[in-house]
Amino acid sequence: MQLFNSTNAIGKRMRTWDQVPEKSLELRRVQAYVLLAIMDSAILILAFFCASLLYFGRIIDSQTVDVLRFVIVLHAIIALYNGAYSIKALRSPLFSAGRLLSAILQAAGLVVFIFFYTKTSEEFSRVIFSLGIGLFVFFAIGARYLFIRLLSHWWGPHFSNILIIDAGGPELNMPYSYHLCAQQHNLSPSLNDPEFLGRFGNYVKNMDRVIISCPTDERINWTPILKASGVRGELVSEPLRELGVIALRNEPGFTTVVISSGPLGLRARIFKRFIDVVIGGSALFILSPLMVTIAIAIKINDGGPVFFKQQRVGRGNLLFGVFKFRSMTVGETDPFGLKSTSREDQRITKVGRFIRRTSLDELPQLLNVLRGEMSLVGPRPHALGSNVNDKRFWELDDRYWYRHALKPGITGLAQIKGFRGATEETADLTGRVSYDLAYIQKWTPLLDIVILFQTLNVVIHKNAY
């Protein structure tokens, strides 16, 4: 039976109301979760039996069975709580694979811990254990990918029923959602109208989310209706959207809206700092002979100071002193960055031109990294006086200050994408800001490693002067 009519704007992705969906998708999702769990357990058993056959020459071995019992139970419990069986896992093969991998690695770690502290670690084969885990990861990730593709083929790309009620508020375009016009269906919120409450309950009974778009002054009327309906109810708020609200927090006696949070959690910050100290410290040690050579060359060139320290904007928009090898004549240094360096800048010394061209003037910033003022990878720090055509950077892009939510870096995503060196045009700045914000939003340890390796390709750059 046809449940909806396609709109012209988005086709089948947005659905106008025709009749109430006959069934909730919740039961389907539960069935999918159960099938996933059964499939994972079956693949885990198969993987360990294959490992036993390859190593011992027989499918069933007492040592294999003993270990397998622990792994299956622990994996099932961890996977249940880490999101391996969730709507997001049904929608995204990448997320599903990540949750599955996390669960099996945690389960494996717990098994090793248990067997070690019970002094039974010698009773099972490490080869079987490692091979079984490896085979499971290989087969299970592939099986999950196929499972999710089949679900998408059978059910379509949506795994939840979402109803958007247009009650006079902003127009909403959400893919694969039902749309209902409150005026056409004579839906006027009232707790004193049992007939309305009954019809409203019939509309929302099989919905996972009900979103109402109404004028600000009517939200107070719709609120008790949603609370009484027994579904997840949401109200659209354009003023809060303009503020960039990301969460709501209830405290005793008052409620706040959360509009910002640190981009990285504690564990991520610790891991990023660990990378900075280990790689940064190693790089400083390895490159110290080169840095001494550069220092001697600068001193021989004009006898002036080796280092140049300039105030830059760091994390939280706090100022700090960034270290660089001095590349300009002593009397022409620009501690506030008021004048951008040009291609034929007469202030640059002979040695300075070489170290700027090869980015060697940035090496002392490894000291800033070890001091905790900078990171190896992050948005490049700018001087407060930096400008384009006599306009400060923040005057050209309203998003400029947001890039300081993380520590600045010696290199960054913007730099490997070609935005490095002098900032001559407005597009140079907006491009950098866009990539800096993308980096902050999408940070992962792997992204840092990729950027560090790709930086080697842009050490010598046409805009480095």
Disulfide bonds with the S-S distance in Angstrom:
none
